[in-house]
Amino acid sequence: MADVDLSTAESSYVTLLDARQKPRSAAADLIRALRTKTQNNGKQPREVEVVQADAWLAICALSKSLDADSETASEVWSRAISRTEEWRNLLD
């Protein structure tokens, strides 16, 4: 299970980095898919669940901003990337 979670965290992190370089509509599509991919399953240790939830919430905020706002602040991108990196590092 941990290998699957690490793979998910790693691929999510890479997707975020890639999406940041894409045009807005392409980035929104990539990030929207991460909302489902990064949800907690409730089967991990509490520490992992909390860090994963932080990443998921930051990804959801980024997705919402990409879908609703005319511009997305760099802080929103940075938060999603850093929270996902923390999740990945915890599992590594």
C-alpha positions as CSV (number, residue, x, y, z in Angstrom):
1,M,0.0,0.0,0.0
2,A,2.8,2.4,0.8
3,D,4.3,2.0,-2.6
4,V,1.0,2.8,-4.2
5,D,0.7,5.9,-2.0
6,L,4.2,7.0,-2.8
7,S,3.6,6.5,-6.5
8,T,0.4,8.6,-6.2
9,A,2.1,11.4,-4.3
10,E,5.1,11.4,-6.7
11,S,3.0,11.5,-9.8
12,S,0.8,14.2,-8.3
13,Y,3.9,16.3,-7.5
14,V,5.2,15.9,-11.1
15,T,1.8,16.7,-12.5
16,L,1.6,19.9,-10.5
17,L,5.1,21.0,-11.7
18,D,4.1,20.2,-15.3
19,A,0.7,21.9,-15.1
20,R,2.3,25.1,-13.8
21,Q,4.1,25.4,-17.2
22,K,1.0,24.7,-19.3
23,P,-1.6,27.1,-20.6
24,R,-4.4,27.8,-18.1
25,S,-7.0,25.5,-19.6
26,A,-4.6,22.5,-19.9
27,A,-3.4,23.1,-16.4
28,A,-7.0,23.2,-15.1
29,D,-7.7,19.9,-16.7
30,L,-4.6,18.3,-15.1
31,I,-5.3,19.7,-11.7
32,R,-9.0,18.8,-11.8
33,A,-8.0,15.1,-12.2
34,L,-5.8,15.3,-9.1
35,R,-8.7,16.2,-6.9
36,T,-10.0,12.6,-7.1
37,K,-6.6,11.0,-7.3
38,T,-5.3,12.6,-4.1
39,Q,-8.3,12.0,-1.8
40,N,-7.7,10.2,1.5
41,N,-8.8,6.6,1.7
42,G,-8.9,6.6,5.5
43,K,-6.6,3.6,5.7
44,Q,-3.2,5.3,6.4
45,P,-1.6,6.3,9.7
46,R,-2.9,9.5,11.1
47,E,0.2,11.5,10.2
48,V,0.0,10.5,6.6
49,E,-3.7,11.2,6.5
50,V,-3.2,14.7,7.8
51,V,-0.4,15.6,5.4
52,Q,-2.3,14.0,2.5
53,A,-5.4,16.0,3.4
54,D,-3.3,19.2,3.4
55,A,-2.1,18.4,-0.1
56,W,-5.6,17.6,-1.2
57,L,-7.1,20.8,0.2
58,A,-4.3,22.8,-1.5
59,I,-4.9,21.0,-4.8
60,C,-8.7,21.7,-4.5
61,A,-8.0,25.4,-3.9
62,L,-5.8,25.5,-6.9
63,S,-8.3,23.7,-9.0
64,K,-11.1,26.1,-7.9
65,S,-8.9,29.1,-8.7
66,L,-8.0,27.8,-12.1
67,D,-11.7,27.2,-12.9
68,A,-13.1,30.4,-11.4
69,D,-10.6,33.2,-11.3
70,S,-9.1,35.1,-14.1
71,E,-5.6,34.7,-12.6
72,T,-4.2,32.2,-10.1
73,A,-1.8,33.7,-7.6
74,S,1.6,32.1,-7.4
75,E,1.0,31.5,-3.7
76,V,-1.8,29.1,-4.6
77,W,0.4,27.2,-6.9
78,S,3.3,27.1,-4.4
79,R,1.0,25.9,-1.6
80,A,-0.3,23.0,-3.7
81,I,3.2,22.0,-4.8
82,S,4.8,22.3,-1.4
83,R,2.0,20.4,0.4
84,T,2.2,17.6,-2.2
85,E,6.0,17.6,-1.8
86,E,5.6,17.2,2.0
87,W,3.2,14.3,1.4
88,R,5.6,12.6,-1.0
89,N,8.6,13.2,1.3
90,L,6.7,11.7,4.3
91,L,6.1,8.5,2.3
92,D,9.6,8.3,0.9
